Amino acid sequence: MKLTIERAALLKSLSHVQSVVERRNTIPILSNVKIEGRDGQVALNATDMDLDIVEAVGADVIRPGATTAPAHTFYEIVRKLPDGSQVELEQDAESGLLTLRSGRSKFTLQALPVDGYPVMSGGELPYSFTLSAEELKGLIDRTRFAISSEETRYYLNGIYLHAATSGGVPVLRAVATDGHRLARVEVPLPEGAAGMTGVIVPRKTVNELRKLIEEAAQDVVVSLSDSKIRFAFDNAVLTSKLIDGTFPDYERVIPENNDKILEVDCKSFAQAVDRVSAISTEKSRAIKLAVYGGGLTLSASSPESGSATEELEAAYGAEAMEIGFNSRYLMDILAQIEGDAARFAMADAASPTVVREVADSSAVYVLMPMRV
Amino acid sequence: MPERRKIIHIDMDAFYAAVEQRDNADLRGKPIAVGWSGPRSVVATASYEARRFGVHSALPSVTAARKCPELIFVPPRFEVYRAVSRQLRQIFAAYTPLIEPLSLDEAYLDVSEDLRGLGSATRTAEAIRAEIRRETGLTASAGVSYNKFLAKLASDARKPDGLFVITPAMGPELVADLPVGKVHGIGPATTARLNRLGIHTGGDLRAAPLALLVREFGKAGQFYHQIAQGIDERPVQPDRARKSIGAENTFAADLYSQDAALQALQPILAKLWRHCQGGGVSGRTLTLKVKYADFQQITRSHTAPRPLASAGEMEQVMGLLLAPLFPSAKGIRLLGLTLSSLDGEGDEAGPGGQLELAL
């Protein structure tokens, strides 16, 4: 194999691909990225056996061929090459070593033959639908902060993607929860998704997927079975195993009859929470909201650092109450609300509170209070 | 300076063995070991007749039988020991409400307040020993001093059936001559570390700078520093809350594979879970204890953000803890599970606790 490629293009693809590769591997070839040059492009492929990514970049292929090289080393080298440089990759047919040349630099990498590289087959993926990059981004961004990282409840370690109906309208829903807060976001059900199995997409897949969307403007084709999911972009394909578990019946923790309604200006509320939380302890991050007609008072205190209060104007008509929240969780939710106003629907200081954007009903957040 | 406390440490003499000899005349005056004689068993308690042959608790039964060919193994009867233990508690309660049981046969009593008007802690201790003998037919040793550490040291000084008093004047000197390994809370590992630092006796420990001890041993270093001067401020804690619950098992044959270990853990897990349900407790930290064939012992633990609410959740954590230990070249002779960070500990339950969605 011999090819030349622009450093910038190679770096971008390589940065996606290398982050799938685990830092520590018991199987040596899993530390490698597969590089295949043919038909005017180079395909980069990496896998951790649960998640597989292939990304293609235009290249000047002089002699087609394929090999594998240590992903992180390869990435480090390309990252450190100067802007605007050209990279030449050449594999010596006899020694099998991969030589990388750029300007006055020359690197020789230990390559491993491609036949040993694991292939993750998608198998049959009976459901297939198209989402715009914008829709997919919205589903991910507004839910992934709530994904649990607790290994004992592994079925919460991802985003639950499934078809549902909302007010009689079929929707595609993304739900994530860590048991303290929950995020539910929906988009109109795309064609081809009707009747699909509910699937739990693992956190790592979600994060890698999000990086690919960052640079994509086009549609994404999503295909899935009950064990695998595939996201196909113009020049990249991500295939992942799904979390084999049952997502809990989340609907029953979203209260519908909370009647203490508080409406706040999202931005000034978030800023106030941020300021007051400076005083709450690193460990609990607890913050207290005292709501009353016409406004609310935020307060926090910690035995080590002191106390803080801040008053805010807000629309509130129900009886006065106090409720505590983890300030970090509040900020996470407020950060997802793009409009001006947020609506908090509360019941009491020990029951779940529902947060929505006033002008947008596609997202619902549920937050459990803290005892304060 | 706070008023000096008066602490008694009561320790039954060869408890299990003494109960067996009391209840079976044929065993009296003979070397007996409470425990099973099987190849994997250990001695729970040895009678004083057996101790002369070098048989002691925790000794593998096979070794014990070799040391003392006449040794009679008696299967333990825990329900009887527990009943006697309850009798002891009743006796103690007549002298003070401040009772801290350490096990079935051992307890600290704070008798600073002379409720029975006996005149001194020494007389109180004698009265308790006499009553134990009268009520149970068993002998106890007692240690009397001004803190828990020295009281325990004292009860060991005149065993069996003895009483010893460590007065404030004697305390520091006694500690100075004591090998560090005899100090409460200093086990073999800490002893080795202290010895490497040139600290062999209580006197050495007293001479060691506090800063060094704290650097080497953290919070425990402070405790050692105090102990070395005969100071121990730990109160006698009546009804000390249970801090952990656990179960373990020694196997008839060493285990080598992960599957075998997982299978062997199932009954241990089931037992632990029964205890949880029986006591209505749950905990967040699961600790796996592994003792290898060469007696090397390791523990691995995981703390979940919330109490483990089912046997299934516990089993998952157990799997996470076990997996990295394989493949193992060494056989496993014992596996155990302990649940700690029990309900009400930590900040989950108090103010500032995050509430959970009812998922």
Interface residues (C-beta under 8 A of the other chain):
Chain A: E150 E151 T152 R153 Y154 T177 G179 H180 R181 L182 P248 D249 Y250 R252 V253 T281 K283 S284 A286 G324 N326 A350 P352 V366 M368 P369 M370 R371 V372
Chain B: A304 P305 R306 L308 E313 Q316 V317 L320 D347 G350 P351 G352 G353 Q354 L355 E356 L357 A358 L359
